[in-house]
Amino acid sequence: MKKIIVACGSGVATSQTVASKLDKLLKGKGVPAQVEAVDIKSLKHHVKDADAYVSIVKTKDQIDIPTFNGIAFLTGMGQDAELQKIIDFLKA
């Protein structure tokens, strides 16, 4: 099962909200994935074990795994398109 990390400044409210929503949407589509919320300070550590990253805040660090727009899951704008990109990646 592929692992997706979602990061925000504190790893508490925003990333948890997006991770929970993404997990629910993926399960609703029958797409298995492990979705985990983390804080941006520990992102470099978590990226090593992840297959994809859902970004809510900008980071100065170079992220060498597929990265997706997490803001879409907060606002709803572009959510369906971003979800489809993630599903396509997970099924590849």
Gaussian input, Z-matrix of N, CA and C with variables (Angstrom, degrees):
# hf/3-21g

backbone

0 1
 N
 C     1     B1
 C     2     B2     1     A1
 N     3     B3     2     A2     1     D1
 C     4     B4     3     A3     2     D2
 C     5     B5     4     A4     3     D3
 N     6     B6     5     A5     4     D4
 C     7     B7     6     A6     5     D5
 C     8     B8     7     A7     6     D6
 N     9     B9     8     A8     7     D7
 C    10    B10     9     A9     8     D8
 C    11    B11    10    A10     9     D9
 N    12    B12    11    A11    10    D10
 C    13    B13    12    A12    11    D11
 C    14    B14    13    A13    12    D12
 N    15    B15    14    A14    13    D13
 C    16    B16    15    A15    14    D14
 C    17    B17    16    A16    15    D15
 N    18    B18    17    A17    16    D16
 C    19    B19    18    A18    17    D17
 C    20    B20    19    A19    18    D18
 N    21    B21    20    A20    19    D19
 C    22    B22    21    A21    20    D20
 C    23    B23    22    A22    21    D21
 N    24    B24    23    A23    22    D22
 C    25    B25    24    A24    23    D23
 C    26    B26    25    A25    24    D24
 N    27    B27    26    A26    25    D25
 C    28    B28    27    A27    26    D26
 C    29    B29    28    A28    27    D27
 N    30    B30    29    A29    28    D28
 C    31    B31    30    A30    29    D29
 C    32    B32    31    A31    30    D30
 N    33    B33    32    A32    31    D31
 C    34    B34    33    A33    32    D32
 C    35    B35    34    A34    33    D33
 N    36    B36    35    A35    34    D34
 C    37    B37    36    A36    35    D35
 C    38    B38    37    A37    36    D36
 N    39    B39    38    A38    37    D37
 C    40    B40    39    A39    38    D38
 C    41    B41    40    A40    39    D39
 N    42    B42    41    A41    40    D40
 C    43    B43    42    A42    41    D41
 C    44    B44    43    A43    42    D42
 N    45    B45    44    A44    43    D43
 C    46    B46    45    A45    44    D44
 C    47    B47    46    A46    45    D45
 N    48    B48    47    A47    46    D46
 C    49    B49    48    A48    47    D47
 C    50    B50    49    A49    48    D48
 N    51    B51    50    A50    49    D49
 C    52    B52    51    A51    50    D50
 C    53    B53    52    A52    51    D51
 N    54    B54    53    A53    52    D52
 C    55    B55    54    A54    53    D53
 C    56    B56    55    A55    54    D54
 N    57    B57    56    A56    55    D55
 C    58    B58    57    A57    56    D56
 C    59    B59    58    A58    57    D57
 N    60    B60    59    A59    58    D58
 C    61    B61    60    A60    59    D59
 C    62    B62    61    A61    60    D60
 N    63    B63    62    A62    61    D61
 C    64    B64    63    A63    62    D62
 C    65    B65    64    A64    63    D63
 N    66    B66    65    A65    64    D64
 C    67    B67    66    A66    65    D65
 C    68    B68    67    A67    66    D66
 N    69    B69    68    A68    67    D67
 C    70    B70    69    A69    68    D68
 C    71    B71    70    A70    69    D69
 N    72    B72    71    A71    70    D70
 C    73    B73    72    A72    71    D71
 C    74    B74    73    A73    72    D72
 N    75    B75    74    A74    73    D73
 C    76    B76    75    A75    74    D74
 C    77    B77    76    A76    75    D75
 N    78    B78    77    A77    76    D76
 C    79    B79    78    A78    77    D77
 C    80    B80    79    A79    78    D78
 N    81    B81    80    A80    79    D79
 C    82    B82    81    A81    80    D80
 C    83    B83    82    A82    81    D81
 N    84    B84    83    A83    82    D82
 C    85    B85    84    A84    83    D83
 C    86    B86    85    A85    84    D84
 N    87    B87    86    A86    85    D85
 C    88    B88    87    A87    86    D86
 C    89    B89    88    A88    87    D87
 N    90    B90    89    A89    88    D88
 C    91    B91    90    A90    89    D89
 C    92    B92    91    A91    90    D90
 N    93    B93    92    A92    91    D91
 C    94    B94    93    A93    92    D92
 C    95    B95    94    A94    93    D93
 N    96    B96    95    A95    94    D94
 C    97    B97    96    A96    95    D95
 C    98    B98    97    A97    96    D96
 N    99    B99    98    A98    97    D97
 C   100   B100    99    A99    98    D98
 C   101   B101   100   A100    99    D99
 N   102   B102   101   A101   100   D100
 C   103   B103   102   A102   101   D101
 C   104   B104   103   A103   102   D102
 N   105   B105   104   A104   103   D103
 C   106   B106   105   A105   104   D104
 C   107   B107   106   A106   105   D105
 N   108   B108   107   A107   106   D106
 C   109   B109   108   A108   107   D107
 C   110   B110   109   A109   108   D108
 N   111   B111   110   A110   109   D109
 C   112   B112   111   A111   110   D110
 C   113   B113   112   A112   111   D111
 N   114   B114   113   A113   112   D112
 C   115   B115   114   A114   113   D113
 C   116   B116   115   A115   114   D114
 N   117   B117   116   A116   115   D115
 C   118   B118   117   A117   116   D116
 C   119   B119   118   A118   117   D117
 N   120   B120   119   A119   118   D118
 C   121   B121   120   A120   119   D119
 C   122   B122   121   A121   120   D120
 N   123   B123   122   A122   121   D121
 C   124   B124   123   A123   122   D122
 C   125   B125   124   A124   123   D123
 N   126   B126   125   A125   124   D124
 C   127   B127   126   A126   125   D125
 C   128   B128   127   A127   126   D126
 N   129   B129   128   A128   127   D127
 C   130   B130   129   A129   128   D128
 C   131   B131   130   A130   129   D129
 N   132   B132   131   A131   130   D130
 C   133   B133   132   A132   131   D131
 C   134   B134   133   A133   132   D132
 N   135   B135   134   A134   133   D133
 C   136   B136   135   A135   134   D134
 C   137   B137   136   A136   135   D135
 N   138   B138   137   A137   136   D136
 C   139   B139   138   A138   137   D137
 C   140   B140   139   A139   138   D138
 N   141   B141   140   A140   139   D139
 C   142   B142   141   A141   140   D140
 C   143   B143   142   A142   141   D141
 N   144   B144   143   A143   142   D142
 C   145   B145   144   A144   143   D143
 C   146   B146   145   A145   144   D144
 N   147   B147   146   A146   145   D145
 C   148   B148   147   A147   146   D146
 C   149   B149   148   A148   147   D147
 N   150   B150   149   A149   148   D148
 C   151   B151   150   A150   149   D149
 C   152   B152   151   A151   150   D150
 N   153   B153   152   A152   151   D151
 C   154   B154   153   A153   152   D152
 C   155   B155   154   A154   153   D153
 N   156   B156   155   A155   154   D154
 C   157   B157   156   A156   155   D155
 C   158   B158   157   A157   156   D156
 N   159   B159   158   A158   157   D157
 C   160   B160   159   A159   158   D158
 C   161   B161   160   A160   159   D159
 N   162   B162   161   A161   160   D160
 C   163   B163   162   A162   161   D161
 C   164   B164   163   A163   162   D162
 N   165   B165   164   A164   163   D163
 C   166   B166   165   A165   164   D164
 C   167   B167   166   A166   165   D165
 N   168   B168   167   A167   166   D166
 C   169   B169   168   A168   167   D167
 C   170   B170   169   A169   168   D168
 N   171   B171   170   A170   169   D169
 C   172   B172   171   A171   170   D170
 C   173   B173   172   A172   171   D171
 N   174   B174   173   A173   172   D172
 C   175   B175   174   A174   173   D173
 C   176   B176   175   A175   174   D174
 N   177   B177   176   A176   175   D175
 C   178   B178   177   A177   176   D176
 C   179   B179   178   A178   177   D177
 N   180   B180   179   A179   178   D178
 C   181   B181   180   A180   179   D179
 C   182   B182   181   A181   180   D180
 N   183   B183   182   A182   181   D181
 C   184   B184   183   A183   182   D182
 C   185   B185   184   A184   183   D183
 N   186   B186   185   A185   184   D184
 C   187   B187   186   A186   185   D185
 C   188   B188   187   A187   186   D186
 N   189   B189   188   A188   187   D187
 C   190   B190   189   A189   188   D188
 C   191   B191   190   A190   189   D189
 N   192   B192   191   A191   190   D190
 C   193   B193   192   A192   191   D191
 C   194   B194   193   A193   192   D192
 N   195   B195   194   A194   193   D193
 C   196   B196   195   A195   194   D194
 C   197   B197   196   A196   195   D195
 N   198   B198   197   A197   196   D196
 C   199   B199   198   A198   197   D197
 C   200   B200   199   A199   198   D198
 N   201   B201   200   A200   199   D199
 C   202   B202   201   A201   200   D200
 C   203   B203   202   A202   201   D201
 N   204   B204   203   A203   202   D202
 C   205   B205   204   A204   203   D203
 C   206   B206   205   A205   204   D204
 N   207   B207   206   A206   205   D205
 C   208   B208   207   A207   206   D206
 C   209   B209   208   A208   207   D207
 N   210   B210   209   A209   208   D208
 C   211   B211   210   A210   209   D209
 C   212   B212   211   A211   210   D210
 N   213   B213   212   A212   211   D211
 C   214   B214   213   A213   212   D212
 C   215   B215   214   A214   213   D213
 N   216   B216   215   A215   214   D214
 C   217   B217   216   A216   215   D215
 C   218   B218   217   A217   216   D216
 N   219   B219   218   A218   217   D217
 C   220   B220   219   A219   218   D218
 C   221   B221   220   A220   219   D219
 N   222   B222   221   A221   220   D220
 C   223   B223   222   A222   221   D221
 C   224   B224   223   A223   222   D222
 N   225   B225   224   A224   223   D223
 C   226   B226   225   A225   224   D224
 C   227   B227   226   A226   225   D225
 N   228   B228   227   A227   226   D226
 C   229   B229   228   A228   227   D227
 C   230   B230   229   A229   228   D228
 N   231   B231   230   A230   229   D229
 C   232   B232   231   A231   230   D230
 C   233   B233   232   A232   231   D231
 N   234   B234   233   A233   232   D232
 C   235   B235   234   A234   233   D233
 C   236   B236   235   A235   234   D234
 N   237   B237   236   A236   235   D235
 C   238   B238   237   A237   236   D236
 C   239   B239   238   A238   237   D237
 N   240   B240   239   A239   238   D238
 C   241   B241   240   A240   239   D239
 C   242   B242   241   A241   240   D240
 N   243   B243   242   A242   241   D241
 C   244   B244   243   A243   242   D242
 C   245   B245   244   A244   243   D243
 N   246   B246   245   A245   244   D244
 C   247   B247   246   A246   245   D245
 C   248   B248   247   A247   246   D246
 N   249   B249   248   A248   247   D247
 C   250   B250   249   A249   248   D248
 C   251   B251   250   A250   249   D249
 N   252   B252   251   A251   250   D250
 C   253   B253   252   A252   251   D251
 C   254   B254   253   A253   252   D252
 N   255   B255   254   A254   253   D253
 C   256   B256   255   A255   254   D254
 C   257   B257   256   A256   255   D255
 N   258   B258   257   A257   256   D256
 C   259   B259   258   A258   257   D257
 C   260   B260   259   A259   258   D258
 N   261   B261   260   A260   259   D259
 C   262   B262   261   A261   260   D260
 C   263   B263   262   A262   261   D261
 N   264   B264   263   A263   262   D262
 C   265   B265   264   A264   263   D263
 C   266   B266   265   A265   264   D264
 N   267   B267   266   A266   265   D265
 C   268   B268   267   A267   266   D266
 C   269   B269   268   A268   267   D267
 N   270   B270   269   A269   268   D268
 C   271   B271   270   A270   269   D269
 C   272   B272   271   A271   270   D270
 N   273   B273   272   A272   271   D271
 C   274   B274   273   A273   272   D272
 C   275   B275   274   A274   273   D273

   B1=1.4477
   B2=1.5293
   B3=1.3215
   B4=1.4590
   B5=1.5298
   B6=1.3250
   B7=1.4605
   B8=1.5226
   B9=1.3401
   B10=1.4560
   B11=1.5219
   B12=1.3296
   B13=1.4542
   B14=1.5226
   B15=1.3297
   B16=1.4588
   B17=1.5229
   B18=1.3283
   B19=1.4617
   B20=1.5214
   B21=1.3409
   B22=1.4592
   B23=1.5238
   B24=1.3004
   B25=1.4532
   B26=1.5099
   B27=1.3261
   B28=1.4633
   B29=1.5197
   B30=1.3059
   B31=1.4606
   B32=1.5123
   B33=1.3241
   B34=1.4570
   B35=1.5252
   B36=1.3011
   B37=1.4619
   B38=1.5229
   B39=1.3088
   B40=1.4606
   B41=1.5154
   B42=1.3126
   B43=1.4702
   B44=1.5218
   B45=1.3303
   B46=1.4667
   B47=1.5241
   B48=1.3230
   B49=1.4645
   B50=1.5243
   B51=1.3275
   B52=1.4623
   B53=1.5239
   B54=1.3218
   B55=1.4661
   B56=1.5218
   B57=1.3237
   B58=1.4637
   B59=1.5281
   B60=1.3258
   B61=1.4643
   B62=1.5224
   B63=1.3353
   B64=1.4581
   B65=1.5232
   B66=1.3182
   B67=1.4615
   B68=1.5345
   B69=1.3209
   B70=1.4705
   B71=1.5364
   B72=1.3257
   B73=1.4645
   B74=1.5272
   B75=1.3302
   B76=1.4662
   B77=1.5250
   B78=1.3204
   B79=1.4712
   B80=1.5230
   B81=1.3353
   B82=1.4553
   B83=1.5208
   B84=1.3208
   B85=1.4687
   B86=1.5233
   B87=1.3462
   B88=1.4625
   B89=1.5159
   B90=1.3297
   B91=1.4636
   B92=1.5315
   B93=1.3297
   B94=1.4671
   B95=1.5290
   B96=1.3206
   B97=1.4670
   B98=1.5191
   B99=1.3087
   B100=1.4603
   B101=1.5176
   B102=1.3337
   B103=1.4585
   B104=1.5275
   B105=1.3281
   B106=1.4623
   B107=1.5196
   B108=1.3384
   B109=1.4616
   B110=1.5252
   B111=1.3334
   B112=1.4695
   B113=1.5276
   B114=1.3423
   B115=1.4610
   B116=1.5279
   B117=1.3047
   B118=1.4640
   B119=1.5334
   B120=1.3295
   B121=1.4679
   B122=1.5245
   B123=1.3215
   B124=1.4705
   B125=1.5278
   B126=1.3240
   B127=1.4668
   B128=1.5239
   B129=1.3364
   B130=1.4684
   B131=1.5242
   B132=1.3127
   B133=1.4650
   B134=1.5350
   B135=1.3251
   B136=1.4657
   B137=1.5238
   B138=1.3231
   B139=1.4633
   B140=1.5239
   B141=1.3165
   B142=1.4691
   B143=1.5242
   B144=1.3355
   B145=1.4646
   B146=1.5258
   B147=1.3234
   B148=1.4642
   B149=1.5249
   B150=1.3235
   B151=1.4634
   B152=1.5222
   B153=1.3481
   B154=1.4598
   B155=1.5218
   B156=1.3178
   B157=1.4637
   B158=1.5221
   B159=1.3355
   B160=1.4581
   B161=1.5274
   B162=1.3190
   B163=1.4614
   B164=1.5232
   B165=1.3220
   B166=1.4627
   B167=1.5235
   B168=1.3291
   B169=1.4655
   B170=1.5263
   B171=1.3113
   B172=1.4707
   B173=1.5247
   B174=1.3108
   B175=1.4535
   B176=1.5206
   B177=1.3238
   B178=1.4610
   B179=1.5227
   B180=1.3188
   B181=1.4615
   B182=1.5232
   B183=1.3098
   B184=1.4646
   B185=1.5304
   B186=1.3077
   B187=1.4616
   B188=1.5243
   B189=1.3189
   B190=1.4634
   B191=1.5237
   B192=1.3280
   B193=1.4628
   B194=1.5269
   B195=1.3287
   B196=1.4664
   B197=1.5320
   B198=1.3271
   B199=1.4627
   B200=1.5246
   B201=1.3411
   B202=1.4591
   B203=1.5272
   B204=1.3216
   B205=1.4607
   B206=1.5274
   B207=1.3244
   B208=1.4578
   B209=1.5118
   B210=1.3276
   B211=1.4635
   B212=1.5278
   B213=1.3178
   B214=1.4699
   B215=1.5263
   B216=1.3339
   B217=1.4605
   B218=1.5262
   B219=1.3202
   B220=1.4650
   B221=1.5178
   B222=1.3267
   B223=1.4619
   B224=1.5255
   B225=1.3273
   B226=1.4626
   B227=1.5209
   B228=1.3320
   B229=1.4618
   B230=1.5214
   B231=1.3180
   B232=1.4539
   B233=1.5202
   B234=1.3231
   B235=1.4654
   B236=1.5215
   B237=1.3159
   B238=1.4677
   B239=1.5274
   B240=1.3233
   B241=1.4693
   B242=1.5270
   B243=1.3275
   B244=1.4650
   B245=1.5256
   B246=1.3270
   B247=1.4628
   B248=1.5225
   B249=1.3126
   B250=1.4640
   B251=1.5256
   B252=1.3352
   B253=1.4710
   B254=1.5295
   B255=1.3236
   B256=1.4689
   B257=1.5213
   B258=1.3159
   B259=1.4688
   B260=1.5233
   B261=1.3196
   B262=1.4709
   B263=1.5232
   B264=1.3265
   B265=1.4615
   B266=1.5307
   B267=1.3261
   B268=1.4651
   B269=1.5218
   B270=1.3145
   B271=1.4664
   B272=1.5275
   B273=1.3254
   B274=1.4788
   B275=1.5233
   A1=108.47
   A2=116.51
   A3=120.80
   A4=110.27
   A5=114.61
   A6=121.66
   A7=110.24
   A8=115.01
   A9=122.70
   A10=107.54
   A11=116.78
   A12=119.50
   A13=109.31
   A14=114.74
   A15=122.63
   A16=106.04
   A17=117.59
   A18=119.72
   A19=112.44
   A20=113.75
   A21=121.56
   A22=107.32
   A23=116.88
   A24=121.07
   A25=114.75
   A26=117.72
   A27=120.08
   A28=113.57
   A29=118.23
   A30=120.73
   A31=112.82
   A32=116.58
   A33=119.54
   A34=110.76
   A35=117.68
   A36=120.37
   A37=114.48
   A38=117.51
   A39=120.47
   A40=112.37
   A41=117.49
   A42=119.19
   A43=111.22
   A44=117.34
   A45=120.39
   A46=110.38
   A47=116.54
   A48=121.08
   A49=110.65
   A50=116.56
   A51=120.86
   A52=110.61
   A53=117.83
   A54=121.01
   A55=111.01
   A56=116.69
   A57=120.94
   A58=111.19
   A59=116.33
   A60=120.63
   A61=110.90
   A62=116.93
   A63=121.05
   A64=110.74
   A65=116.70
   A66=121.07
   A67=110.52
   A68=116.34
   A69=121.32
   A70=111.09
   A71=116.86
   A72=120.67
   A73=111.46
   A74=116.98
   A75=120.67
   A76=110.87
   A77=116.85
   A78=120.31
   A79=110.37
   A80=116.67
   A81=121.24
   A82=112.74
   A83=115.92
   A84=121.38
   A85=111.75
   A86=116.50
   A87=120.39
   A88=113.66
   A89=116.68
   A90=121.60
   A91=108.72
   A92=117.40
   A93=119.33
   A94=112.25
   A95=115.80
   A96=122.20
   A97=108.23
   A98=115.49
   A99=121.57
   A100=105.99
   A101=117.47
   A102=121.88
   A103=108.05
   A104=116.07
   A105=120.87
   A106=110.88
   A107=116.52
   A108=122.28
   A109=109.50
   A110=116.14
   A111=121.63
   A112=109.08
   A113=115.75
   A114=118.32
   A115=109.21
   A116=115.62
   A117=121.50
   A118=111.86
   A119=117.22
   A120=120.33
   A121=112.13
   A122=117.26
   A123=120.53
   A124=112.13
   A125=116.89
   A126=121.52
   A127=112.38
   A128=117.06
   A129=120.07
   A130=111.64
   A131=116.84
   A132=121.60
   A133=110.76
   A134=116.69
   A135=121.33
   A136=113.17
   A137=117.78
   A138=121.82
   A139=111.05
   A140=117.08
   A141=121.70
   A142=112.55
   A143=116.39
   A144=121.15
   A145=113.16
   A146=117.44
   A147=120.70
   A148=111.37
   A149=114.63
   A150=121.27
   A151=111.83
   A152=116.60
   A153=121.19
   A154=109.23
   A155=114.78
   A156=122.22
   A157=108.93
   A158=116.34
   A159=122.26
   A160=106.21
   A161=115.90
   A162=123.00
   A163=112.05
   A164=114.92
   A165=120.66
   A166=110.02
   A167=116.03
   A168=121.67
   A169=109.46
   A170=115.59
   A171=119.79
   A172=109.77
   A173=114.53
   A174=120.89
   A175=109.10
   A176=115.43
   A177=120.19
   A178=110.64
   A179=116.27
   A180=121.41
   A181=111.56
   A182=115.90
   A183=122.49
   A184=107.67
   A185=117.24
   A186=122.27
   A187=107.19
   A188=116.04
   A189=120.90
   A190=113.78
   A191=116.35
   A192=120.86
   A193=107.09
   A194=118.02
   A195=119.29
   A196=111.18
   A197=115.64
   A198=122.13
   A199=109.42
   A200=115.00
   A201=121.37
   A202=109.97
   A203=116.30
   A204=123.99
   A205=111.58
   A206=117.08
   A207=121.28
   A208=113.70
   A209=117.44
   A210=120.96
   A211=110.38
   A212=116.73
   A213=120.62
   A214=111.43
   A215=117.39
   A216=120.69
   A217=112.17
   A218=117.07
   A219=121.32
   A220=111.10
   A221=115.98
   A222=120.75
   A223=113.28
   A224=116.15
   A225=120.18
   A226=112.36
   A227=117.06
   A228=120.78
   A229=109.60
   A230=116.28
   A231=121.08
   A232=113.54
   A233=116.26
   A234=120.42
   A235=112.76
   A236=117.63
   A237=120.17
   A238=111.49
   A239=116.51
   A240=120.44
   A241=110.66
   A242=117.10
   A243=120.51
   A244=110.19
   A245=116.82
   A246=120.65
   A247=110.08
   A248=117.24
   A249=120.25
   A250=111.35
   A251=116.94
   A252=120.09
   A253=110.45
   A254=116.15
   A255=120.45
   A256=110.28
   A257=117.22
   A258=121.15
   A259=110.17
   A260=117.08
   A261=120.43
   A262=110.77
   A263=116.81
   A264=120.55
   A265=110.95
   A266=116.59
   A267=120.29
   A268=112.34
   A269=116.57
   A270=120.23
   A271=113.07
   A272=117.16
   A273=121.04
   A274=111.51
   D1=134.14
   D2=-178.82
   D3=-79.04
   D4=148.35
   D5=-177.97
   D6=-109.98
   D7=131.10
   D8=177.84
   D9=-116.11
   D10=131.15
   D11=174.30
   D12=-108.71
   D13=143.84
   D14=178.22
   D15=-121.07
   D16=126.06
   D17=-176.71
   D18=-123.98
   D19=140.75
   D20=171.10
   D21=-136.05
   D22=-176.55
   D23=-175.70
   D24=-57.89
   D25=-43.01
   D26=-176.25
   D27=-110.02
   D28=-16.41
   D29=-178.17
   D30=77.06
   D31=14.43
   D32=-176.58
   D33=-109.35
   D34=-84.86
   D35=-169.60
   D36=-73.32
   D37=-60.83
   D38=-171.84
   D39=-66.94
   D40=-48.72
   D41=-178.83
   D42=-66.59
   D43=-34.96
   D44=176.96
   D45=-64.80
   D46=-41.51
   D47=179.35
   D48=-62.02
   D49=-48.32
   D50=-179.17
   D51=-66.90
   D52=-42.69
   D53=179.76
   D54=-61.52
   D55=-43.96
   D56=179.43
   D57=-63.94
   D58=-44.36
   D59=179.80
   D60=-64.35
   D61=-44.94
   D62=179.90
   D63=-62.94
   D64=-43.71
   D65=178.63
   D66=-58.89
   D67=-45.51
   D68=179.71
   D69=-63.35
   D70=-43.80
   D71=179.92
   D72=-64.17
   D73=-42.67
   D74=179.45
   D75=-65.22
   D76=-43.60
   D77=178.18
   D78=-62.05
   D79=-39.32
   D80=178.52
   D81=-62.47
   D82=-27.20
   D83=178.15
   D84=-94.30
   D85=0.60
   D86=179.89
   D87=72.65
   D88=27.50
   D89=-178.38
   D90=-107.20
   D91=113.80
   D92=-178.60
   D93=-76.22
   D94=137.36
   D95=175.34
   D96=-166.20
   D97=151.31
   D98=172.92
   D99=-98.90
   D100=119.68
   D101=-178.05
   D102=-113.70
   D103=125.68
   D104=-174.99
   D105=-131.52
   D106=134.55
   D107=176.67
   D108=-91.36
   D109=136.08
   D110=178.70
   D111=-138.68
   D112=164.47
   D113=175.38
   D114=-90.34
   D115=153.87
   D116=-173.83
   D117=-62.32
   D118=-28.99
   D119=-178.95
   D120=-66.66
   D121=-28.53
   D122=-179.34
   D123=-101.60
   D124=10.06
   D125=-176.31
   D126=-56.39
   D127=-46.63
   D128=-178.72
   D129=-56.25
   D130=-38.38
   D131=179.41
   D132=-67.48
   D133=-44.42
   D134=-176.15
   D135=-74.92
   D136=-28.68
   D137=-179.32
   D138=-60.46
   D139=-31.54
   D140=-178.35
   D141=-58.70
   D142=-31.86
   D143=-176.45
   D144=-106.48
   D145=5.65
   D146=-175.48
   D147=-106.34
   D148=156.04
   D149=177.26
   D150=-96.93
   D151=-25.24
   D152=-178.48
   D153=-152.15
   D154=158.61
   D155=-178.23
   D156=-129.06
   D157=130.21
   D158=174.47
   D159=-104.94
   D160=115.50
   D161=-171.84
   D162=-95.14
   D163=129.40
   D164=174.82
   D165=-110.50
   D166=-34.59
   D167=178.79
   D168=-124.03
   D169=155.51
   D170=178.69
   D171=-74.82
   D172=147.66
   D173=175.54
   D174=-130.33
   D175=150.13
   D176=177.75
   D177=-80.07
   D178=-17.79
   D179=-177.04
   D180=-71.90
   D181=146.96
   D182=174.00
   D183=-79.43
   D184=123.59
   D185=179.65
   D186=-106.60
   D187=118.05
   D188=-174.07
   D189=-101.85
   D190=27.63
   D191=174.05
   D192=-126.78
   D193=161.08
   D194=179.11
   D195=-53.89
   D196=134.42
   D197=-176.61
   D198=-121.60
   D199=135.87
   D200=-177.21
   D201=-123.95
   D202=158.50
   D203=-176.71
   D204=-80.00
   D205=109.47
   D206=179.61
   D207=-80.15
   D208=-22.04
   D209=-179.87
   D210=-60.46
   D211=-32.52
   D212=179.29
   D213=-58.06
   D214=-31.61
   D215=-178.74
   D216=-82.84
   D217=-14.01
   D218=174.28
   D219=-86.85
   D220=-44.53
   D221=-174.59
   D222=-91.07
   D223=-23.95
   D224=-174.74
   D225=86.63
   D226=-14.70
   D227=-179.38
   D228=-78.53
   D229=116.65
   D230=-178.80
   D231=80.55
   D232=9.01
   D233=-176.80
   D234=-61.33
   D235=-46.26
   D236=-177.97
   D237=-61.49
   D238=-41.94
   D239=-179.98
   D240=-66.38
   D241=-42.17
   D242=-179.09
   D243=-68.98
   D244=-39.11
   D245=176.63
   D246=-60.79
   D247=-41.96
   D248=179.70
   D249=-64.35
   D250=-38.15
   D251=176.69
   D252=-60.97
   D253=-42.15
   D254=179.97
   D255=-66.92
   D256=-43.64
   D257=178.46
   D258=-61.05
   D259=-45.32
   D260=178.52
   D261=-58.90
   D262=-42.24
   D263=177.96
   D264=-63.26
   D265=-45.93
   D266=-177.43
   D267=-64.68
   D268=-32.58
   D269=-178.64
   D270=-84.60
   D271=-12.51
   D272=-177.92
   D273=-70.67

